[in-house]
Amino acid sequence: MTLRDARPDDASALAALSIEVWLGTYIRRGVTAEFADYALETFTKAQFERGLADASQRFIVSQNEEGIDGFLRLSQGAPGPLPGCSDTEIATLYVQPRHKGHGIGRDLLQAGLGAALALDAPSVWLATNSENTPGIAFYRAQGFERIGRTYFRLGEEAYPNEVFRFTFPRH
């Protein structure tokens, strides 16, 4: 496994990986048109090309011998949904399900935290699906504290997301 900054030619792989992980996180009992439309409109090659060109976004990928198996997106200027959040967000941390448990998420998260620290961010925040029990346990084990709840809204529905913060120690 190699960690590196994403390149423009990674956009289609990032889109495909995002669809795989996002649908696996939110879809519980079958794919509805609303969820399918959201995923297919949000996770596109063009959207990732724009994100990769945006100086306020940093994408770090994990690459194995065959391709990208995970990535982290760090966003600056992303005000948090709750008081006490900085404007630095770990907007995405996705690892292909079949590659979980091999340290990829941990390594990506540590690289993202290092990048945020280099930007002199006082803290970073993230939100994860409230039903994502393994993810919540993972973030807690990495030193994040739960600071509240927000909601992902799609159509008429609101899906609870837990908000976590990691505060950098200051010397």
Disulfide bonds with the S-S distance in Angstrom:
none
